[in-house]
Amino acid sequence: MDLTSLLTGQQPKDKMNWGEALSLWNIGRFKNIGLTITEFFLAQAKDVELKKSLNLGVEMLIIPHIEKIQVFMHKEGLEVPAVPQRKNLDIIGKNDEPNTYIQDDEIANTVKDIYKFGLSLDMNGLSESTRDDIRELIWEILSDDYKGYDAMIKLHRKKNWLIPPPTV
């Protein structure tokens, strides 16, 4: 620490630790994978509300989170997970008949499980983070993801798609 820092009370910015970097990488990579999967599901979904929910997930969660992670990691001088080229956008609503490969309830239940795994990555990232700015970024992502999960659960209940876990 230099004399100026002692006098002004400013601390030098901590470097990102391995756990923080790996957590952001894992969350970003998971979002990239989720983008491709969600766009396939958009092409296959028939239910209007499910399609709307999936599209909102892409536009309000997946893409903004990828962009925030990219900006943050670039500021740290780190590489970011590669974003897919999104070549499959032309299949949405055009080539395949909806529900040809997978039914709406199967899509919804798969998305619910994807959200659950994403939330576990978010929580792990939060627990690995010591820097305030990283914790704030991951907390924002976690909060957004939880809202998406909550909306998906509500849609499941409304459509009677919820598969309850086994009871003991």
Secondary structure as UniProt FT lines:
FT   HELIX           3..8
FT   HELIX           18..44
FT   HELIX           48..56
FT   HELIX           57..62
FT   HELIX           63..75
FT   TURN            76..77
FT   HELIX           87..91
FT   TURN            92..95
FT   TURN            98..99
FT   HELIX           104..128
FT   HELIX           132..159
//
